[in-house]
Amino acid sequence: MVLTSGFQTFFELIGCLALAGLTYLLWIKPKLVLRDNFIEVVNPLRTETIPYKEILELDTKWALTIIHQRGKTRVWVAPASGKRKWIADRTFRWYGSTVPLSDARHTGAENMSASLDSLSGQAAYMIRERMKRIH
């Protein structure tokens, strides 16, 4: 049995709008735009423009963090997503050690967050390449 009333419908619509707004803020709005002379970082509550010449360092530990002359900016759309792949690779390497693999696999000593298998590593790579072109 479903009870319907205008009061209940109103609160259900308010709840749906709140969830839609939260979804927009967390999943749709955040972005990283690489322009010719600056980076535009759009996070849920703040938008920042960072000229390439002001960038001091790129940190990819948990998410891409741009350390620049005015402070630090965390990029929400570039998390270190390769952690699960790295764990699976380390865990199941022994089981599949006799299976021949392609030469595409690299055995470098870099962090998974800095590799091109993670979103933070890919974003950092693209920023570094643009900075090389400018300098």
C-alpha positions as a printed Julia matrix, in Angstrom:
135×3 Matrix{Float64}:
  0.0     0.0     0.0
  1.43    3.36   -1.0
  0.33    6.49    0.75
  0.58    9.67   -1.27
  0.19   13.17   -0.06
  1.36   16.55   -1.26
  3.57   16.92    1.81
  5.37   13.59    1.16
  5.79   14.36   -2.56
  7.26   17.77   -1.74
  9.92   16.29    0.56
 10.75   13.54   -1.94
 11.28   16.15   -4.64
 13.48   18.22   -2.3
 15.53   15.08   -1.56
 15.9    14.31   -5.27
 17.01   17.89   -6.01
 19.55   17.77   -3.18
 21.0    14.49   -4.5
 21.07   15.86   -8.06
 22.89   18.98   -6.86
 25.41   16.92   -4.9
 25.97   14.68   -7.93
 26.57   17.73  -10.12
 29.06   19.22   -7.63
 31.05   16.02   -7.1
 30.99   14.25  -10.49
 30.03   16.65  -13.26
 31.44   20.08  -12.36
 35.09   19.23  -11.49
 37.48   19.4   -14.43
 41.04   20.18  -15.44
 41.42   22.38  -18.53
 44.87   22.83  -20.04
 44.94   26.15  -21.87
 47.84   27.61  -23.86
 49.25   29.77  -21.05
 47.53   28.54  -17.89
 45.72   25.65  -16.24
 42.12   26.0   -15.17
 41.25   23.79  -12.19
 37.52   23.59  -11.5
 36.77   21.91   -8.17
 33.29   21.64   -6.58
 33.49   24.89   -4.64
 36.35   26.8    -6.25
 37.85   27.55   -9.66
 41.5    28.49   -9.96
 43.67   29.53  -12.87
 47.36   28.74  -12.57
 49.88   30.03  -15.13
 52.4    27.38  -16.17
 55.26   29.69  -15.17
 54.05   29.73  -11.53
 54.09   25.93  -11.14
 56.84   24.78   -8.79
 56.06   21.08   -8.41
 53.47   18.4    -9.23
 52.65   15.87   -6.52
 50.67   12.73   -7.39
 50.49   10.9    -4.05
 46.7    10.69   -3.48
 45.51   13.03   -6.19
 47.27   15.49   -8.43
 48.34   18.46   -6.32
 49.77   21.46   -8.12
 52.21   23.34   -5.92
 52.56   26.87   -7.26
 53.73   30.28   -6.12
 50.34   31.13   -4.56
 49.95   27.84   -2.67
 48.67   24.33   -3.35
 45.74   23.28   -5.49
 44.34   19.74   -5.42
 42.77   18.56   -8.67
 39.65   16.51   -7.91
 39.42   14.88  -11.33
 42.91   13.36  -11.17
 43.01   10.87   -8.29
 45.7     8.2    -8.0
 43.37    5.56   -9.41
 46.03    3.03  -10.3
 46.37    1.73   -6.74
 44.04   -1.23   -7.24
 45.82   -2.27  -10.43
 49.18   -2.01   -8.67
 47.93   -4.15   -5.76
 46.5    -6.75   -8.12
 49.72   -6.8   -10.12
 51.82   -7.31   -6.97
 49.43   -9.91   -5.53
 48.96  -12.08   -8.62
 52.41  -11.73  -10.14
 53.56  -14.97   -8.51
 50.57  -16.9    -9.88
 51.12  -15.76  -13.44
 54.9   -15.7   -13.4
 55.13  -18.58  -15.9
 52.76  -16.97  -18.41
 54.66  -15.17  -21.2
 53.89  -11.46  -21.21
 54.31   -8.79  -23.84
 57.22   -6.39  -23.75
 54.85   -3.5   -23.05
 55.04   -4.15  -19.33
 57.55   -2.03  -17.58
 59.24   -2.91  -14.34
 60.31    0.57  -13.29
 60.6     1.68   -9.7
 58.13    4.55   -9.94
 55.12    5.06   -7.72
 51.84    3.86   -9.14
 50.37    7.33   -8.65
 53.09    8.8   -10.87
 52.77    6.21  -13.63
 50.66    6.63  -16.73
 48.31    3.92  -15.41
 46.78    6.43  -12.97
 44.76    9.54  -13.7
 47.05   11.7   -11.57
 50.11   10.44  -13.45
 48.48   11.11  -16.83
 47.48   14.65  -15.85
 50.94   15.38  -14.43
 52.55   14.09  -17.64
 50.37   16.34  -19.81
 51.14   19.38  -17.64
 54.89   18.66  -17.73
 54.8    18.33  -21.53
 53.04   21.7   -21.87
 55.53   23.29  -19.5
 58.41   21.96  -21.65
 56.87   23.57  -24.73
 56.54   26.93  -23.0
 60.1    26.98  -21.61
